Amino acid sequence: MAICEDIQQLGELKQPKKHECEICVKNGGRWVHLRTCQTCGVTLCCDDSPMKHMSAHFHATGHPVIISAEPGEKWIWCYAHESFAGYE
């Protein structure tokens, strides 16, 4: 499986500043797992979470690439190309 150009073009990965979904915190929501946008650095909740804030962020902004913000997980996902990659 080829890695998409959006993932290939990444430089230094943006890491989460806090281990929380910024929108869920503001709205009193809850999350399951967290993802960090590699375009703007926002950390939001995943698609297993009730509000799916990171998917909504992609659809609203077009920012395609995220990383898992979960400790110990080292993977990248591109929404635009449905491309997955691990990293060290």
C-alpha positions as CSV (number, residue, x, y, z in Angstrom):
1,M,0.0,0.0,0.0
2,A,1.5,3.3,-1.1
3,I,1.7,6.2,1.3
4,C,-0.1,9.3,0.0
5,E,1.6,12.5,-1.0
6,D,0.0,14.4,2.0
7,I,1.7,12.1,4.4
8,Q,5.0,12.0,2.5
9,Q,5.1,15.8,2.6
10,L,4.9,16.0,6.4
11,G,7.9,17.6,8.2
12,E,8.2,17.4,11.9
13,L,5.0,16.0,13.4
14,K,2.8,18.3,15.5
15,Q,2.3,16.7,18.9
16,P,-0.7,17.3,21.2
17,K,-0.3,20.2,23.6
18,K,-2.8,18.7,26.1
19,H,-4.4,15.3,26.3
20,E,-8.0,16.5,25.8
21,C,-10.5,17.4,23.0
22,E,-10.6,21.2,22.9
23,I,-14.2,21.3,21.8
24,C,-15.4,18.6,24.2
25,V,-13.8,20.5,27.1
26,K,-15.6,23.7,26.1
27,N,-19.0,21.9,25.6
28,G,-18.8,19.5,28.5
29,G,-18.6,16.5,26.2
30,R,-16.6,13.3,26.5
31,W,-14.2,11.5,24.1
32,V,-12.8,8.0,23.6
33,H,-9.5,8.7,21.8
34,L,-7.7,11.8,20.6
35,R,-6.1,12.9,17.2
36,T,-3.9,15.8,16.4
37,C,-4.3,17.7,13.1
38,Q,-0.9,18.0,11.3
39,T,-1.9,21.2,9.5
40,C,-3.0,23.4,12.5
41,G,-2.1,21.3,15.6
42,V,-5.5,21.2,17.1
43,T,-6.3,18.0,19.2
44,L,-9.8,16.7,18.9
45,C,-11.8,13.5,19.5
46,C,-11.9,10.5,17.2
47,D,-14.7,8.8,15.2
48,D,-15.4,6.4,18.1
49,S,-16.2,9.5,20.3
50,P,-19.8,10.7,20.4
51,M,-19.2,14.0,18.6
52,K,-16.4,13.0,16.1
53,H,-14.8,16.4,16.3
54,M,-11.7,15.5,14.2
55,S,-13.7,14.3,11.3
56,A,-15.9,17.4,11.5
57,H,-12.6,19.5,11.5
58,F,-11.4,17.8,8.4
59,H,-14.7,18.4,6.5
60,A,-14.8,22.0,7.7
61,T,-11.2,22.9,7.0
62,G,-9.8,20.4,4.5
63,H,-6.9,19.6,6.8
64,P,-6.3,16.0,5.7
65,V,-3.6,14.5,7.9
66,I,-3.8,13.5,11.6
67,I,-1.8,11.5,14.0
68,S,-3.0,9.5,17.0
69,A,-2.6,11.6,20.2
70,E,-2.8,8.5,22.4
71,P,0.3,7.6,24.4
72,G,2.2,4.8,22.7
73,E,0.4,5.0,19.4
74,K,2.5,6.1,16.4
75,W,0.4,6.2,13.3
76,I,-0.7,8.8,10.7
77,W,-4.0,8.9,8.8
78,C,-4.9,11.0,5.7
79,Y,-8.7,11.5,5.4
80,A,-8.4,12.7,1.8
81,H,-6.6,9.6,0.5
82,E,-7.7,7.1,3.2
83,S,-4.0,6.4,3.7
84,F,-2.4,5.0,6.8
85,A,1.2,4.9,7.9
86,G,3.1,4.1,11.0
87,Y,6.2,6.1,12.2
88,E,9.0,5.9,14.7
